[in-house]
Amino acid sequence: MILSEFSKYLQSKNEELILNKTTATKLLCEWIRIVINKNPKSNTDKIVHTEIMLAENKSGDFFIVGKSESGRVLIKALTNFALSYENYIMQKWLIDKKPDDFKLE
């Protein structure tokens, strides 16, 4: 349920990932921030509010913390999903590439 919601968000930002404007882990922080900053209505929002805390420093770096053991498991699952999605995008990009495409001149 939560991975499905995050997946929809990643898919909506697919073009930014392909153009290398952002990473899936940055999008994870962005999605968590959006969910935490709104009034929780859906079960996904309520779970994220209950289980995850997001901290940001002055530099704009984020730190995601699980409020409980289940929150830490959820963060790990979301992070793994973000990384696997990034690998999927890279794999799709590499399909039509040849070794000669990467030669330095």
N, C-alpha and C positions, 0 to 999 in steps of 0.2 A: 504494500500500500504506500509506504513512504518512499521506497525506491521508485515506484511507478510515478509518483508526483515529481520527484527529482529528475527522473528520466525525461518527462515532458518538458521540464525547464531546460535541460541540456539540449534537447532536440530543438527548442525554440532559439537557442543560441548557437546552433550548429555552424552557421556561416562564420561567426567570429572564431570558432575553434579551427575551422578549415583555413582561414586566413591568418591564423597564428596571432590573433589580437589578444587572446586570453587563453587560460588553461582550464581544464575541467575542475581542478582543485580550487582555483579562484572562483569559479562559478558556484562551487559547493558552498563556499563562504558567503557569496552574494545571495544564494537561495536561502540559506539559513537565516541571514540577516533580514531578508524580506519576510520570511515566515515569522520570525520572532517579533518583528516590529509591528505586525498587524494583530488585530484582535482575533484570537483563535476561534474558528467556527467549525472547521472540519476536524475529524479525528486525527488526521495527519498533523494539522497545526497544533492541536492540543498535546500530542505526543512530543513533538519537537519542543514546544514550550516547557514541558515537564522534564524532559530528559537531557536537553542540550543548552549549554550556555556559550555565548560568543563574546569574546573580548577583542578589542582593537586598540593598538597603541597609536601614538602620535604620527608614526610613519605610515599608517594605513595597513599595517600587517595584522592579520587575524589569528586568533588562538581559539580553537574549538575545544570545549571541555564537556565531558559527560558528567552529569550530576549524580549518576549512580552507575552501577555495573552495567545495567541494560543500556544506559546512555552511551557508555564507552563502546559497547558492542555495536550500537547503532551508528556511531561515528565511524568505527572501523569499516562497517559494511558500506556506508555512503562513500567513504574515501576510496575503498577498493573498487566500487562501482565507477566512480569518477575516473580513476586511473585506467580501468579496463575500457571505458568509453573513449578515452584519449588514445589508447592503443588501437582500438577499432577504427577510429578516424585516420590514424597514421597508416594502418594496414590498407585501408581503402585508397589512400593517396598513393601508396607505393605499388599498387597492383600493375599499373601501366608504365612504371619506370624501368629503365634498363641501367646496368652498371655504368655505361658511358655517360648517362645523364649527370653523374656525380663527379666527373673528372674535372680537376682544376687545371686551368691553362695558364 
